[in-house]
Amino acid sequence: MNFIDLSKKRYSVRKFTDKPVDEESLNKVLEAGRLSPTAVNRQPQRIVVLNEKESLTKIKKCTKYHFDAPVVMIVCYDSDESWKNPFSGTDGGVLDATIVITHMMLEAAELGLGTTFVGYFDPKVLIKEFDIPKNLVPVALLPLGYPADDAEPSQSHGNRKEISETVRFNSF
């Protein structure tokens, strides 16, 4: 499948089967994240894979958007390792983690798996429940699994602005 077709096919899955994600597929998704570009190639992403019942129960304390997926990944970045923009002071870790997530979502879609980028979670509860060290900053949760037969994109999924509405050449 070419990239544009893959991008069109991928959608936020909000209903999963209870079928476990096989180790080979999970490893391919994680490898796609590992190969993602990061600022100055610092690779500050840190990912915790939750795939045991106890961990999946704990994640429900942090968010209602777990969708009962058989795998949920906690994607963080290490603020001690992430690149800092010398002009703005902005920490590149959030961008790096987001790029990693995007690569993992696209690899999952290519494998027939579904994902949803979840930014709605209580970081204090997440940090406490999973004993996340202070230097790790949670960015998002990534539920992963096989889409249920009746899973479908949201009604707004196909609504895309024209390029002329979002792109300018040479000035705004």
C-alpha positions, 0 to 999 in steps of 0.5 A, a space after each residue: 500500500 502506498 503512503 497516501 492510501 495508508 494515511 487515508 485508511 488509518 483512523 482512530 479505532 474506538 472499539 477493539 476485539 479482545 484478541 491479543 496482539 501477537 508479539 511479532 506485530 507488537 515488535 514491528 509497531 515498536 520498531 517503527 517507533 524506534 526508527 522515527 526521527 527525533 530532534 538531534 537524534 536524541 531518541 528521548 522517547 520512553 514507552 511502557 507497553 501495558 498488556 497484562 490484566 493488572 496494568 490494563 485495569 490500572 490504566 482505567 484509573 487514568 482515563 476513560 479513553 482506553 477502549 478496552 484495547 488489549 494493549 495500551 502504550 504509555 508514551 513519554 519522553 525523558 526530559 534529561 535527554 530531549 533537545 531544547 530549542 535555544 531560541 524559544 526554550 521549547 522542549 522538543 520531547 513532546 514533538 519527538 514523542 508525537 512523531 514516534 506515536 505517528 510512526 507506530 500508528 501508521 505501522 499498526 494500520 499497515 498490519 491491520 491493527 487499530 490505534 487511537 492517540 489519547 491525550 485525555 488522561 490524568 498525568 498525576 494518576 498515571 505517574 502514581 499508578 505506574 511509578 513513572 520517574 520524575 524525568 519522564 514526561 507522559 505525552 499520550 496513551 496509545 491503545 492498540 489492538 484489532 478493530 472490532 467488526 463494527 468499528 468505524 471512523 468517526 463521522 468527521 474523519 473524512 472531513 479535510 480542509 482543502 490544501 489552499 486553506 492550510 498551506 501558504 507559499 512564501 508568506 501568510 
